[in-house]
Amino acid sequence: MNRWEGATRLESRNESETADLGRQLAETLPPGSVVCLDGDLGTGKTVFARGMAIGFGVREPVTSPTFTLVNSYEGRLPDGSRRVLHHFDLYRIMDPEELPGIGWDEYFDGEAVCLVEWPGNAGCLLPAENLLVRIMRVAGHDDHRVISVATGGGGD
């Protein structure tokens, strides 16, 4: 059993561990998965996204798409199969009605994995079938995080 099966709470004590948890999650996801990534500013959402990209064999640098809204990456799994990751950052979205203008529905094609930071800003436009990963700081510890995992729901 991998650590994501039945997991509801994991811990990370530094950025490297957060990225490694992202990599481990990526290795368990089938094509077409939607991962909603929620947490306050600076909790490590983009670090987690970088780890997922590594898990998909992406070789290029992964940056937060705060101003572009979405960055797409192509990687190769160990078996040679292609994996596409669409990484959304919806922090700047004030109205979910803005999303169809970027071709929102086209990204959720059933093949690519979609990772959505700030999923609450998508309103009801997120697919109902998704995995919610919430990253929270542990009070009094700069780098310590609790990462909770649940199915369904798109954040607050």
C-alpha positions in Angstrom: 0.0 0.0 0.0 1.4 3.4 -0.9 1.2 6.2 1.7 -1.7 8.0 -0.1 -4.1 5.1 0.1 -6.5 5.9 2.9 -4.2 8.7 4.1 -5.9 11.7 5.6 -3.0 13.4 7.4 0.7 13.6 6.5 3.5 15.8 7.8 6.4 17.6 6.2 9.2 19.2 8.2 10.9 21.1 5.3 10.6 22.0 1.6 12.3 18.9 0.4 9.8 16.6 2.3 6.9 18.7 0.9 8.2 18.3 -2.7 8.8 14.6 -2.1 5.2 14.2 -0.9 4.1 15.8 -4.2 6.3 13.4 -6.2 4.8 10.4 -4.3 1.3 11.6 -5.0 2.0 12.0 -8.7 3.2 8.5 -8.9 -0.2 7.2 -7.8 -2.4 9.4 -10.0 -4.1 8.0 -13.2 -4.5 10.2 -16.2 -7.3 12.7 -16.0 -6.9 13.2 -12.2 -7.8 16.6 -10.7 -5.9 17.7 -7.6 -7.1 20.8 -5.7 -4.3 22.3 -3.7 -5.4 24.6 -0.9 -3.5 26.5 1.8 -2.5 30.0 2.9 0.1 32.1 1.0 3.6 30.7 1.6 2.6 27.2 2.9 4.3 25.4 0.1 1.7 24.8 -2.6 4.1 25.5 -5.5 6.8 23.4 -3.8 4.2 20.5 -3.7 3.5 21.2 -7.4 7.2 21.0 -8.3 7.3 17.6 -6.6 4.3 16.4 -8.6 6.0 17.6 -11.8 9.1 15.6 -10.9 6.9 12.6 -10.3 5.7 12.9 -13.9 9.2 13.2 -15.3 9.0 16.9 -16.1 12.5 18.2 -16.6 11.8 22.0 -17.0 11.6 24.4 -14.0 8.1 24.6 -12.5 7.0 28.1 -11.4 3.8 29.5 -10.0 1.4 30.6 -12.7 0.1 33.5 -10.6 0.0 35.9 -13.5 -0.5 33.5 -16.4 -3.2 31.4 -14.5 -1.9 28.1 -16.0 1.4 26.6 -17.0 1.4 23.2 -18.8 4.2 20.7 -18.6 5.0 17.5 -20.4 6.9 14.7 -18.8 7.6 11.0 -19.4 6.9 8.3 -16.8 9.5 5.6 -16.3 7.6 3.3 -18.7 8.1 6.0 -21.4 4.4 7.1 -21.5 3.7 10.8 -21.9 2.1 12.7 -18.9 0.8 16.2 -19.2 0.4 18.4 -16.1 -1.7 21.6 -16.2 -0.8 23.7 -13.1 -3.4 26.4 -12.3 -3.0 29.3 -9.8 -6.4 30.9 -9.3 -5.3 33.4 -6.6 -6.0 36.4 -8.8 -9.4 35.1 -10.0 -12.2 37.2 -8.4 -15.0 35.7 -10.5 -15.2 32.1 -11.8 -16.9 33.4 -14.9 -13.4 34.6 -16.0 -12.2 30.9 -16.4 -14.1 30.0 -19.6 -12.2 32.8 -21.3 -8.9 30.9 -20.8 -10.3 27.7 -22.3 -10.8 26.2 -18.8 -12.9 23.2 -19.9 -10.4 22.2 -22.6 -7.7 21.5 -19.9 -9.9 18.9 -18.2 -9.7 16.5 -21.1 -9.6 13.2 -19.1 -5.9 12.6 -20.1 -3.9 15.4 -18.5 -3.6 15.8 -14.7 -4.9 19.2 -13.5 -3.5 20.7 -10.4 -5.5 23.7 -9.1 -4.1 26.1 -6.5 -6.8 28.2 -4.8 -9.6 25.9 -5.9 -12.2 27.9 -4.0 -11.9 30.6 -6.6 -13.2 28.3 -9.3 -16.6 28.1 -7.8 -18.7 25.3 -9.2 -16.5 25.0 -12.4 -14.2 22.3 -10.9 -15.0 18.6 -11.7 -16.8 16.9 -8.8 -14.3 14.1 -8.8 -11.1 15.5 -7.4 -8.6 15.1 -4.6 -8.3 17.9 -2.1 -4.8 18.4 -0.7 -4.7 21.1 2.0 -1.3 22.3 3.4 -1.3 24.0 6.8 1.5 25.5 8.8 2.2 24.1 12.3 2.2 27.1 14.7 5.6 27.9 16.1 7.5 25.9 13.5 8.6 27.8 10.3 8.9 24.8 8.0 6.6 22.2 9.6 3.5 21.5 7.6 0.5 19.2 8.0 -0.9 18.0 4.7 -4.4 16.7 4.7 -5.9 14.7 1.9 -9.6 14.1 1.1 -11.6 13.1 -2.0 -14.2 15.4 -3.5 -14.8 19.0 -2.8 -12.8 21.9 -4.2 -11.8 23.9 -1.2 -13.5 26.8 0.5 
